[in-house]
Amino acid sequence: MDVINMEGGIDLINISDWLQILSIIATTVISVVSVIIASKSLRLTRKSIEDANKPYIGCYVEMIEVGHFQKYFVIKNFGKTPATIIDIKFDKEIKGLGRHGKIDSIKNALIAPNQKFITAVKVEEKDNFTVIVIYKDMSNQIVEQSFNLNLGFSSDLLYIDSNNTALSKDTNALKNTLHQFMKRGL
C-alpha cells in the first residue's frame, strides 16, 4: 500500500507496520470486551448478593397434633433481612382465623429474619383460600406475593393415640407428646 510521506514521496507500509496496527486494534478490542464482561459480572454479583440478602415472606398452614389437632396460619420471613408487612388480604372471609376472621394487627409490623406470626385457625375450617401479602424491604422496594392455601389439608390424616391401660393418663399423654416430637423429625 502506498503512503505519501512529508516530502511528497510515496512510502510503502511494510508487514511489520501492519502487524503493529493489527496488534493495537486487537488489544483495544480485547480490552473493551474485558471491561464489558467485568461490568456485567459486577452487576450479576451485586444482584446475587441483593437476592441472597432480601426478605422472603411466606404463608402456610401448619397442623400440630399433640393430644389433639390444632391448625395455625403462619406468616414467616424466610429471608436474611427484615421486612415491614404493609397489607395482608384474603380472597374470602375465614371466620375461624385469628380473632373474628381478621389479623389486621400485623399490618405495618416489622418481621425479622426467621420470625413468625402465628394465629390459630379453627380445626373445622376446610376452605381453600388465597392470601396476598404486601411487604416492603429495607431498600423500600415493595413486594406482593400470593399464596394458595388449603385449610382442609389434614382432614383425612390419621392420628394414633397411645392408650396403654397399664400406664397413667399423664404417662400416656407424655408418651404421645414425645411421639409427636419424634414424628416431626421425619
Backbone as a printed PyTorch tensor [residue, N CA C, xyz], in Angstrom:
tensor([[[  0.8570,  -1.1710,   0.0000],
         [  0.0000,   0.0000,   0.0000],
         [  0.8970,   1.2260,   0.0000]],

        [[  0.5090,   2.1980,  -0.7600],
         [  1.3090,   3.4090,  -0.8850],
         [  0.8590,   4.4460,   0.1210]],

        [[  1.8200,   5.1130,   0.7410],
         [  1.5360,   6.1980,   1.6610],
         [  2.3950,   7.3790,   1.2560]],

        [[  1.8320,   8.5600,   1.2540],
         [  2.5800,   9.7640,   0.8670],
         [  3.3360,  10.2440,   2.0920]],

        [[  4.6480,  10.4440,   1.9730],
         [  5.4400,  10.9410,   3.0950],
         [  5.4620,  12.4530,   3.0830]],

        [[  6.2010,  13.0590,   4.0270],
         [  6.1990,  14.5100,   4.2170],
         [  6.8670,  15.2450,   3.0410]],

        [[  7.7780,  14.6350,   2.3830],
         [  8.4330,  15.2980,   1.2700],
         [  7.6840,  15.1090,  -0.0360]],

        [[  6.5280,  14.5230,   0.0040],
         [  5.7500,  14.3380,  -1.2080],
         [  6.0350,  13.0200,  -1.8860]],

        [[  6.9230,  12.2170,  -1.3140],
         [  7.2190,  10.9340,  -1.9060],
         [  6.2590,   9.8600,  -1.4130]],

        [[  6.3530,   8.7310,  -2.0250],
         [  5.4720,   7.6260,  -1.6500],
         [  6.3080,   6.5620,  -0.9610]],

        [[  5.8270,   6.1480,   0.2670],
         [  6.4650,   5.0630,   1.0100],
         [  5.5010,   3.8830,   1.0680]],

        [[  6.0250,   2.7440,   1.2670],
         [  5.2020,   1.5570,   1.4250],
         [  5.1260,   1.1900,   2.9040]],

        [[  3.9130,   0.7540,   3.3340],
         [  3.7750,   0.2400,   4.7110],
         [  4.1990,  -1.2120,   4.6590]],

        [[  5.1750,  -1.5230,   5.4580],
         [  5.6700,  -2.8820,   5.4230],
         [  4.8480,  -3.7940,   6.3420]],

        [[  5.1330,  -5.0560,   6.3030],
         [  4.3890,  -6.0590,   7.0670],
         [  4.5180,  -5.8130,   8.5650]],

        [[  5.6580,  -5.4000,   9.0010],
         [  5.8770,  -5.1240,  10.4190],
         [  4.9350,  -4.0250,  10.9050]],

        [[  4.7410,  -2.9870,  10.1040],
         [  3.8200,  -1.9010,  10.4750],
         [  2.3820,  -2.4140,  10.5400]],

        [[  2.0100,  -3.2440,   9.5690],
         [  0.6680,  -3.8220,   9.5780],
         [  0.4530,  -4.6720,  10.8350]],

        [[  1.4230,  -5.4520,  11.2090],
         [  1.3100,  -6.2930,  12.4100],
         [  1.1580,  -5.4340,  13.6560]],

        [[  1.8580,  -4.3280,  13.7120],
         [  1.7300,  -3.4260,  14.8670],
         [  0.3320,  -2.8040,  14.9080]],

        [[ -0.1640,  -2.3950,  13.7760],
         [ -1.5150,  -1.8020,  13.7160],
         [ -2.5570,  -2.8510,  14.1370]],

        [[ -2.4510,  -4.0500,  13.5750],
         [ -3.3860,  -5.1230,  13.9360],
         [ -3.2760,  -5.4770,  15.4230]],

        [[ -2.0710,  -5.4550,  15.9380],
         [ -1.8570,  -5.7360,  17.3560],
         [ -2.5380,  -4.6890,  18.2280]],

        [[ -2.4290,  -3.4330,  17.8530],
         [ -3.0770,  -2.3420,  18.6010],
         [ -4.5970,  -2.4990,  18.5430]],

        [[ -5.1230,  -2.7970,  17.3560],
         [ -6.5760,  -2.9770,  17.2050],
         [ -7.0510,  -4.1690,  18.0420]],

        [[ -6.3370,  -5.2860,  17.9750],
         [ -6.7240,  -6.4830,  18.7310],
         [ -6.6730,  -6.2170,  20.2350]],

        [[ -5.6400,  -5.5330,  20.6920],
         [ -5.5200,  -5.2020,  22.1160],
         [ -6.6710,  -4.3090,  22.5580]],

        [[ -7.0230,  -3.3480,  21.7340],
         [ -8.1290,  -2.4440,  22.0670],
         [ -9.4420,  -3.2180,  22.1460]],

        [[ -9.6990,  -4.0850,  21.1690],
         [-10.9400,  -4.8780,  21.1690],
         [-10.9950,  -5.7850,  22.3970]],

        [[ -9.9020,  -6.4500,  22.7030],
         [ -9.8520,  -7.3410,  23.8640],
         [-10.0860,  -6.5470,  25.1530]],

        [[ -9.5140,  -5.3570,  25.2550],
         [ -9.7050,  -4.5150,  26.4440],
         [-11.1620,  -4.0900,  26.6020]],

        [[-11.7800,  -3.6840,  25.4990],
         [-13.1880,  -3.2660,  25.5520],
         [-14.0700,  -4.4450,  25.9590]],

        [[-13.8370,  -5.6150,  25.3650],
         [-14.6110,  -6.8100,  25.7130],
         [-14.3940,  -7.1700,  27.1800]],

        [[-13.1880,  -7.0600,  27.6640],
         [-12.8910,  -7.3620,  29.0750],
         [-13.6340,  -6.4200,  30.0180]],

        [[-13.6730,  -5.1480,  29.6870],
         [-14.3870,  -4.1700,  30.5150],
         [-15.8830,  -4.4860,  30.5210]],

        [[-16.4430,  -4.8410,  29.3680],
         [-17.8710,  -5.1890,  29.2820],
         [-18.1710,  -6.4300,  30.1270]],

        [[-17.3480,  -7.4480,  30.0050],
         [-17.5440,  -8.6790,  30.7880],
         [-17.4100,  -8.3950,  32.2780]],

        [[-16.4350,  -7.6120,  32.6700],
         [-16.2400,  -7.2870,  34.0880],
         [-17.4250,  -6.5160,  34.6530]],

        [[-17.9620,  -5.5660,  33.8760],
         [-19.0920,  -4.7870,  34.3830],
         [-20.3460,  -5.6550,  34.4930]],

        [[-20.5660,  -6.5600,  33.5310],
         [-21.7020,  -7.4850,  33.6290],
         [-21.5310,  -8.4110,  34.8210]],

        [[-20.3250,  -8.8680,  35.0460],
         [-20.0560,  -9.7450,  36.1920],
         [-20.3200,  -9.0250,  37.5140]],

        [[-19.9120,  -7.7620,  37.6040],
         [-20.1670,  -6.9780,  38.8160],
         [-21.6590,  -6.7780,  39.0450]],

        [[-22.4090,  -6.4970,  37.9830],
         [-23.8710,  -6.3350,  38.1210],
         [-24.5150,  -7.6350,  38.5750]],

        [[-24.0850,  -8.7530,  37.9950],
         [-24.6270, -10.0540,  38.3670],
         [-24.2820, -10.3910,  39.8170]],

        [[-23.0610, -10.1050,  40.2380],
         [-22.6480, -10.3440,  41.6230],
         [-23.4610,  -9.4890,  42.5810]],

        [[-23.6590,  -8.2270,  42.2460],
         [-24.4480,  -7.3270,  43.1000],
         [-25.8870,  -7.8210,  43.2150]],

        [[-26.4790,  -8.2550,  42.0820],
         [-27.8500,  -8.7700,  42.1050],
         [-27.9310, -10.0430,  42.9330]],

        [[-26.9420, -10.9170,  42.8070],
         [-26.9240, -12.1600,  43.5870],
         [-26.8480, -11.8620,  45.0780]],

        [[-26.0310, -10.9010,  45.4520],
         [-25.9080, -10.5250,  46.8670],
         [-27.2190,  -9.9330,  47.3650]],

        [[-27.8430,  -9.0560,  46.5620],
         [-29.1260,  -8.4700,  46.9610],
         [-30.1910,  -9.5430,  47.1140]],

        [[-30.2650, -10.4740,  46.1510],
         [-31.2650, -11.5430,  46.2180],
         [-31.0330, -12.4590,  47.4180]],

        [[-29.7820, -12.7330,  47.7270],
         [-29.4750, -13.6130,  48.8520],
         [-29.7840, -12.9550,  50.1890]],

        [[-29.8170, -11.6360,  50.2220],
         [-29.9940, -10.9340,  51.4900],
         [-31.3240, -10.1970,  51.6160]],

        [[-32.2830, -10.5140,  50.7650],
         [-33.5620,  -9.8270,  50.8910],
         [-34.5460, -10.6910,  51.6680]],

        [[-35.6210, -10.0960,  52.1540],
         [-36.6160, -10.8930,  52.8750],
         [-37.4480, -11.7380,  51.9160]],

        [[-37.8510, -12.8960,  52.3580],
         [-38.7780, -13.7580,  51.6290],
         [-39.8980, -14.1150,  52.5950]],

        [[-41.0350, -13.4670,  52.4230],
         [-42.1680, -13.6960,  53.3030],
         [-43.0130, -14.8150,  52.7080]],

        [[-43.3160, -15.8100,  53.5310],
         [-44.1490, -16.9300,  53.0930],
         [-45.2970, -17.1490,  54.0520]],

        [[-46.3750, -17.6970,  53.5420],
         [-47.5470, -18.0360,  54.3500],
         [-47.8350, -19.5190,  54.1730]],

        [[-48.2180, -20.1700,  55.2570],
         [-48.5980, -21.5690,  55.1700],
         [-49.4930, -21.9230,  56.3460]],

        [[-50.1210, -23.0840,  56.2370],
         [-50.9670, -23.5960,  57.3080],
         [-50.2210, -24.7600,  57.9350]],

        [[-50.1070, -24.7250,  59.2410],
         [-49.3900, -25.7660,  59.9980],
         [-50.3810, -26.5020,  60.8770]],

        [[-50.1660, -27.7830,  61.0180],
         [-51.0130, -28.5730,  61.9060],
         [-50.1490, -29.1620,  63.0120]],

        [[-50.6060, -29.0160,  64.2280],
         [-49.9270, -29.6150,  65.3760],
         [-50.8560, -30.6690,  65.9490]],

        [[-50.2970, -31.8130,  66.2520],
         [-51.1130, -32.8760,  66.8200],
         [-50.4260, -33.4350,  68.0630]],

        [[-50.6970, -32.8260,  69.1700],
         [-50.1660, -33.2900,  70.4480],
         [-51.3530, -33.4540,  71.3890]],

        [[-51.9120, -34.6240,  71.3790],
         [-53.0970, -34.8830,  72.1900],
         [-54.3750, -34.4730,  71.4860]],

        [[-54.2910, -33.5370,  70.5770],
         [-55.4280, -33.1060,  69.7550],
         [-54.8680, -32.3830,  68.5340]],

        [[-55.7250, -32.2100,  67.5320],
         [-55.3230, -31.4610,  66.3370],
         [-55.5120, -29.9800,  66.5830]],

        [[-54.5850, -29.1790,  66.0990],
         [-54.7540, -27.7280,  66.0870],
         [-54.0820, -27.2020,  64.8330]],

        [[-54.7820, -26.3140,  64.1210],
         [-54.2360, -25.7050,  62.9140],
         [-53.8130, -24.2770,  63.2210]],

        [[-52.7690, -23.8520,  62.5070],
         [-52.2590, -22.4980,  62.6580],
         [-51.9750, -21.9120,  61.2760]],

        [[-52.2810, -20.6430,  61.1340],
         [-51.9040, -19.8840,  59.9480],
         [-50.6050, -19.1760,  60.3060]],

        [[-49.5730, -19.3620,  59.4770],
         [-48.2420, -18.8540,  59.7870],
         [-47.7630, -17.9340,  58.6680]],

        [[-47.2230, -16.7940,  59.0660],
         [-46.5100, -15.9000,  58.1530],
         [-45.0760, -15.8760,  58.6610]],

        [[-44.1350, -16.2330,  57.7990],
         [-42.7380, -16.3340,  58.2340],
         [-41.8290, -15.6170,  57.2440]],

        [[-40.7940, -14.9880,  57.7830],
         [-39.7550, -14.3770,  56.9640],
         [-38.6320, -15.4030,  56.8020]],

        [[-38.5510, -16.0080,  55.6300],
         [-37.5200, -16.9980,  55.3400],
         [-36.2250, -16.3410,  54.8590]],

        [[-36.2230, -15.0290,  54.7010],
         [-35.0670, -14.3140,  54.1720],
         [-34.0460, -13.9760,  55.2350]],

        [[-33.0830, -13.1220,  54.8430],
         [-31.9740, -12.7700,  55.7290],
         [-32.0240, -11.3360,  56.2170]],

        [[-33.0370, -10.5940,  55.7960],
         [-33.1930,  -9.2150,  56.2580],
         [-34.6510,  -8.9880,  56.6520]],

        [[-34.9040,  -7.9910,  57.4880],
         [-36.2790,  -7.7420,  57.9210],
         [-37.1350,  -7.1340,  56.8160]],

        [[-38.4470,  -7.1990,  57.0360],
         [-39.4160,  -6.5970,  56.1200],
         [-40.5390,  -6.0000,  56.9480]],

        [[-41.2340,  -5.0480,  56.3690],
         [-42.4150,  -4.4670,  57.0050],
         [-43.6300,  -4.9180,  56.2200]],

        [[-44.5570,  -5.5670,  56.8930],
         [-45.7820,  -6.0110,  56.2440],
         [-46.6910,  -4.8020,  56.0840]],

        [[-46.9720,  -4.4580,  54.8510],
         [-47.8190,  -3.3000,  54.5650],
         [-49.2860,  -3.6860,  54.6080]],

        [[-49.6130,  -4.8390,  53.9940],
         [-51.0130,  -5.2470,  53.9490],
         [-51.0890,  -6.7600,  53.7990]],

        [[-52.1990,  -7.3130,  54.2460],
         [-52.5000,  -8.7320,  54.0740],
         [-53.9700,  -8.8320,  53.7130]],

        [[-54.2490,  -9.5190,  52.5950],
         [-55.6150,  -9.6110,  52.1010],
         [-55.9720, -11.0690,  51.8470]],

        [[-57.2210, -11.4080,  52.1000],
         [-57.7340, -12.7490,  51.8460],
         [-58.8230, -12.6600,  50.7830]],

        [[-58.8940, -13.6640,  49.9090],
         [-59.9140, -13.6360,  48.8580],
         [-61.3030, -13.9810,  49.3880]],

        [[-61.3730, -14.5070,  50.5960],
         [-62.6550, -14.7950,  51.2300],
         [-62.4950, -14.6760,  52.7340]],

        [[-63.6130, -14.5630,  53.4040],
         [-63.5760, -14.4590,  54.8660],
         [-63.4010, -15.8500,  55.4680]],

        [[-62.4130, -15.9830,  56.3340],
         [-62.1710, -17.2230,  57.0680],
         [-62.5590, -16.9280,  58.5220]],

        [[-63.7740, -17.2890,  58.9010],
         [-64.2890, -16.9250,  60.2270],
         [-63.4560, -17.5130,  61.3590]],

        [[-62.8970, -18.6840,  61.1450],
         [-62.1270, -19.3350,  62.1990],
         [-60.6710, -18.9320,  62.2460]],

        [[-60.2950, -17.8660,  61.5540],
         [-58.9120, -17.4080,  61.5030],
         [-58.7150, -16.2460,  62.4620]],

        [[-57.7360, -16.3390,  63.3170],
         [-57.4240, -15.2280,  64.2260],
         [-58.6130, -14.8500,  65.0800]],

        [[-58.7150, -13.5800,  65.3530],
         [-59.8470, -13.0810,  66.1250],
         [-60.8910, -12.5600,  65.1590]],

        [[-61.9870, -13.2380,  65.0810],
         [-63.1180, -12.8350,  64.2410],
         [-62.7420, -12.7740,  62.7590]],

        [[-61.8500, -13.6530,  62.3000],
         [-61.5040, -13.7250,  60.8870],
         [-60.5450, -12.6590,  60.4080]],

        [[-59.9460, -11.9230,  61.3000],
         [-59.0330, -10.8380,  60.9020],
         [-57.7010, -10.9700,  61.6350]],

        [[-56.6580, -10.5210,  60.9370],
         [-55.3310, -10.4320,  61.5640],
         [-54.6930,  -9.1050,  61.1730]],

        [[-55.4890,  -8.0600,  61.2510],
         [-55.0280,  -6.7270,  60.8450],
         [-53.9190,  -6.1670,  61.7380]],

        [[-53.7250,  -6.7220,  62.9050],
         [-52.7260,  -6.1750,  63.8250],
         [-51.2930,  -6.3360,  63.3110]],

        [[-51.0830,  -7.2030,  62.3350],
         [-49.7080,  -7.3710,  61.8260],
         [-49.3810,  -6.3910,  60.7000]],

        [[-50.3760,  -5.6200,  60.2690],
         [-50.0920,  -4.6050,  59.2510],
         [-49.1640,  -3.5530,  59.8390]],

        [[-48.2090,  -3.1190,  59.0520],
         [-47.1820,  -2.1470,  59.4560],
         [-46.2620,  -2.6730,  60.5530]],

        [[-46.2100,  -3.9900,  60.6950],
         [-45.3130,  -4.6050,  61.6780],
         [-44.0480,  -5.0800,  60.9740]],

        [[-42.9260,  -4.9440,  61.6570],
         [-41.6490,  -5.4280,  61.1500],
         [-41.5460,  -6.9140,  61.4700]],

        [[-41.1510,  -7.7000,  60.4860],
         [-40.9380,  -9.1330,  60.6940],
         [-39.4600,  -9.4260,  60.4100]],

        [[-38.7660,  -9.8540,  61.4430],
         [-37.3210, -10.0970,  61.3680],
         [-37.0430, -11.4240,  60.6630]],

        [[-35.8050, -11.6480,  60.2360],
         [-35.4570, -12.9360,  59.6290],
         [-35.7850, -14.0970,  60.5710]],

        [[-36.4230, -15.1050,  60.0380],
         [-36.8590, -16.3170,  60.7550],
         [-37.9720, -16.0650,  61.7790]],

        [[-38.4630, -14.8620,  61.8690],
         [-39.5790, -14.5860,  62.7730],
         [-40.8720, -15.0590,  62.1270]],

        [[-41.8130, -15.5040,  62.9720],
         [-43.1100, -15.9660,  62.5070],
         [-44.2020, -15.2100,  63.2320]],

        [[-45.2800, -14.9420,  62.5210],
         [-46.5260, -14.5060,  63.1230],
         [-47.4650, -15.6990,  62.9830]],

        [[-47.9920, -16.1650,  64.0950],
         [-48.8070, -17.3770,  64.1080],
         [-50.1440, -17.0690,  64.7520]],

        [[-51.2250, -17.5290,  64.1240],
         [-52.5430, -17.4070,  64.7210],
         [-53.2910, -18.7200,  64.5360]],

        [[-54.1210, -19.0360,  65.4970],
         [-54.8920, -20.2730,  65.4400],
         [-55.9760, -20.1820,  64.3650]],

        [[-56.2840, -21.3220,  63.8060],
         [-57.3840, -21.4800,  62.8680],
         [-58.2360, -22.6110,  63.4070]],

        [[-59.5330, -22.4150,  63.4230],
         [-60.4090, -23.4810,  63.9120],
         [-60.2300, -24.7230,  63.0500]],

        [[-60.1600, -25.8700,  63.7170],
         [-59.9290, -27.1380,  63.0350],
         [-61.0300, -27.4120,  62.0140]],

        [[-62.2290, -26.9320,  62.2810],
         [-63.3610, -27.1840,  61.3870],
         [-63.2140, -26.4800,  60.0350]],

        [[-62.3950, -25.4420,  59.9540],
         [-62.2030, -24.7050,  58.6990],
         [-61.5190, -25.6180,  57.6870]],

        [[-62.1110, -25.7510,  56.5080],
         [-61.5560, -26.6410,  55.4910],
         [-61.4980, -25.9760,  54.1160]],

        [[-61.6990, -24.6670,  54.0600],
         [-61.7240, -23.9520,  52.7830],
         [-60.3370, -23.8320,  52.1620]],

        [[-60.3420, -23.7170,  50.8390],
         [-59.1570, -23.2570,  50.1170],
         [-59.2850, -21.7470,  50.0290]],

        [[-58.1860, -21.0450,  50.1390],
         [-58.2430, -19.5950,  50.0380],
         [-56.9160, -19.0670,  49.5300]],

        [[-56.9460, -17.8210,  49.0950],
         [-55.7410, -17.1550,  48.6250],
         [-55.4630, -15.9840,  49.5540]],

        [[-54.2260, -15.8670,  49.9600],
         [-53.8060, -14.7340,  50.7790],
         [-52.7400, -13.9680,  49.9970]],

        [[-52.8610, -12.6530,  50.0240],
         [-51.8850, -11.7840,  49.3710],
         [-51.1850, -10.9790,  50.4530]],

        [[-49.8730, -11.0710,  50.4800],
         [-49.0740, -10.3270,  51.4540],
         [-48.2690,  -9.2890,  50.6820]],

        [[-48.3990,  -8.0480,  51.1100],
         [-47.6340,  -6.9510,  50.5130],
         [-46.6610,  -6.4740,  51.5820]],

        [[-45.3840,  -6.4760,  51.2500],
         [-44.3770,  -6.0620,  52.2260],
         [-43.2990,  -5.2160,  51.5740]],

        [[-42.5640,  -4.5270,  52.4300],
         [-41.5130,  -3.6050,  51.9820],
         [-40.2020,  -4.0590,  52.6100]],

        [[-39.1420,  -4.1140,  51.7930],
         [-37.8340,  -4.4880,  52.3260],
         [-37.0980,  -3.2500,  52.8330]],

        [[-35.8720,  -3.4180,  53.2640],
         [-35.1020,  -2.3190,  53.8520],
         [-34.6980,  -1.2660,  52.8150]],

        [[-34.7850,  -1.6110,  51.5300],
         [-34.4970,  -0.6530,  50.4590],
         [-35.7650,   0.0310,  49.9710]],

        [[-36.8510,  -0.1440,  50.7090],
         [-38.1760,   0.4080,  50.3700],
         [-38.7420,  -0.1630,  49.0800]],

        [[-38.2550,  -1.3200,  48.6580],
         [-38.8350,  -1.9980,  47.4960],
         [-40.0630,  -2.7600,  47.9700]],

        [[-41.1870,  -2.5630,  47.2840],
         [-42.4390,  -3.1990,  47.6830],
         [-42.6240,  -4.4920,  46.8890]],

        [[-42.9680,  -5.5690,  47.6100],
         [-43.1580,  -6.8880,  47.0190],
         [-44.5760,  -7.3490,  47.3430]],

        [[-45.2390,  -7.9340,  46.3660],
         [-46.5710,  -8.5040,  46.5740],
         [-46.5130,  -9.9750,  46.2070]],

        [[-46.8790, -10.8360,  47.1640],
         [-46.8550, -12.2710,  46.9130],
         [-48.2060, -12.8640,  47.2380]],

        [[-48.5830, -13.8680,  46.4550],
         [-49.8660, -14.5320,  46.6130],
         [-49.6220, -15.9970,  46.9670]],

        [[-50.4160, -16.5200,  47.9070],
         [-50.2850, -17.9060,  48.3390],
         [-51.6590, -18.5700,  48.3070]],

        [[-51.7550, -19.7160,  47.6640],
         [-52.9830, -20.5050,  47.6540],
         [-52.8530, -21.5650,  48.7370]],

        [[-53.7390, -21.4930,  49.7200],
         [-53.6430, -22.3850,  50.8730],
         [-54.8980, -23.2350,  51.0050]],

        [[-54.7300, -24.3860,  51.6170],
         [-55.8100, -25.3430,  51.8030],
         [-55.9350, -25.6580,  53.2840]],

        [[-56.9890, -25.1640,  53.9130],
         [-57.1930, -25.4290,  55.3410],
         [-57.6400, -26.8620,  55.6020]],

        [[-58.0970, -27.5580,  54.5770],
         [-58.5560, -28.9320,  54.7580],
         [-57.4910, -29.9710,  54.4880]],

        [[-56.2210, -29.5450,  54.3970],
         [-55.1620, -30.4780,  54.0100],
         [-54.9830, -31.6300,  54.9830]],

        [[-55.4090, -31.4830,  56.2260],
         [-55.1820, -32.5320,  57.2220],
         [-56.4590, -33.2720,  57.5960]],

        [[-57.5530, -33.0220,  56.8820],
         [-58.8460, -33.5540,  57.3070],
         [-58.9510, -35.0740,  57.2540]],

        [[-58.1700, -35.7200,  56.4160],
         [-58.2610, -37.1790,  56.3560],
         [-56.9760, -37.8760,  56.8190]],

        [[-56.1360, -37.1600,  57.5350],
         [-54.9340, -37.7790,  58.0900],
         [-55.2970, -38.5170,  59.3740]],

        [[-54.6540, -39.6420,  59.5950],
         [-54.9530, -40.4740,  60.7510],
         [-54.0420, -40.1090,  61.9150]],

        [[-54.6520, -39.9530,  63.0620],
         [-53.9190, -39.6540,  64.2890],
         [-54.0590, -40.8570,  65.2000]],

        [[-52.9330, -41.4020,  65.6310],
         [-52.9660, -42.5660,  66.5140],
         [-52.4940, -42.1360,  67.8930]],

        [[-53.3060, -42.4690,  68.8570],
         [-53.0600, -42.1190,  70.2460],
         [-52.6650, -43.3720,  71.0180]],

        [[-51.5730, -43.2920,  71.7710],
         [-51.2050, -44.4120,  72.6440],
         [-52.0860, -44.3540,  73.8870]],

        [[-52.7370, -45.4650,  74.1620],
         [-53.6340, -45.5050,  75.3180],
         [-53.3990, -46.7960,  76.0850]],

        [[-52.2010, -46.9440,  76.5990],
         [-51.8340, -48.1350,  77.3450],
         [-52.5200, -48.0830,  78.7110]],

        [[-53.4010, -49.0250,  78.9830],
         [-54.1670, -49.0190,  80.2440],
         [-53.2830, -49.2770,  81.4610]],

        [[-52.1120, -49.8520,  81.2380],
         [-51.2050, -50.1070,  82.3700],
         [-50.4990, -48.8280,  82.8110]],

        [[-50.5580, -47.7810,  81.9940],
         [-49.9060, -46.5180,  82.3170],
         [-50.9410, -45.4980,  82.7860]],

        [[-50.4590, -44.5170,  83.5400],
         [-51.3670, -43.4540,  83.9970],
         [-51.7440, -42.5630,  82.8220]],

        [[-52.7840, -41.7570,  83.0050],
         [-53.2400, -40.8320,  81.9680],
         [-52.1270, -39.8470,  81.6110]],

        [[-51.4180, -39.3350,  82.6330],
         [-50.3210, -38.3940,  82.3980],
         [-49.1700, -39.0450,  81.6420]],

        [[-48.8560, -40.2910,  81.9750],
         [-47.7690, -41.0050,  81.3050],
         [-48.1230, -41.2540,  79.8460]],

        [[-49.3670, -41.6330,  79.5670],
         [-49.8140, -41.8040,  78.1760],
         [-49.7290, -40.4840,  77.4190]],

        [[-50.1400, -39.3800,  78.0590],
         [-50.0780, -38.0690,  77.4150],
         [-48.6300, -37.6990,  77.1000]],

        [[-47.7210, -37.9460,  78.0400],
         [-46.3060, -37.6590,  77.8170],
         [-45.7560, -38.5300,  76.6920]],

        [[-46.1230, -39.7890,  76.6820],
         [-45.6780, -40.7030,  75.6280],
         [-46.1680, -40.2190,  74.2570]],

        [[-47.4340, -39.7970,  74.1660],
         [-47.9810, -39.2890,  72.9020],
         [-47.2660, -38.0100,  72.4720]],

        [[-46.9800, -37.1460,  73.4260],
         [-46.2830, -35.9010,  73.1230],
         [-44.8820, -36.1850,  72.5790]],

        [[-44.1620, -37.0700,  73.2370],
         [-42.8190, -37.4350,  72.7660],
         [-42.8790, -38.0690,  71.3720]],

        [[-43.9000, -38.8770,  71.1420],
         [-44.0690, -39.4930,  69.8270],
         [-44.2480, -38.4140,  68.7530]],

        [[-45.0450, -37.3980,  69.0340],
         [-45.2810, -36.3280,  68.0690],
         [-44.0030, -35.5330,  67.7850]],

        [[-43.2180, -35.2770,  68.8340],
         [-41.9440, -34.5720,  68.6140],
         [-40.9990, -35.4040,  67.7480]],

        [[-40.9780, -36.6960,  67.9790],
         [-40.1330, -37.5650,  67.1660],
         [-40.6410, -37.5980,  65.7200]],

        [[-41.9520, -37.6280,  65.5560],
         [-42.5550, -37.6670,  64.2260],
         [-42.2210, -36.4070,  63.4280]],

        [[-42.0850, -35.2840,  64.0920],
         [-41.7510, -34.0230,  63.4180],
         [-40.3960, -34.1030,  62.7230]],

        [[-39.5060, -34.9330,  63.2330],
         [-38.1690, -35.0560,  62.6380],
         [-38.1240, -35.9480,  61.4100]],

        [[-39.2360, -36.5800,  61.0480],
         [-39.2450, -37.4840,  59.8770],
         [-39.0470, -36.7150,  58.5910]]])
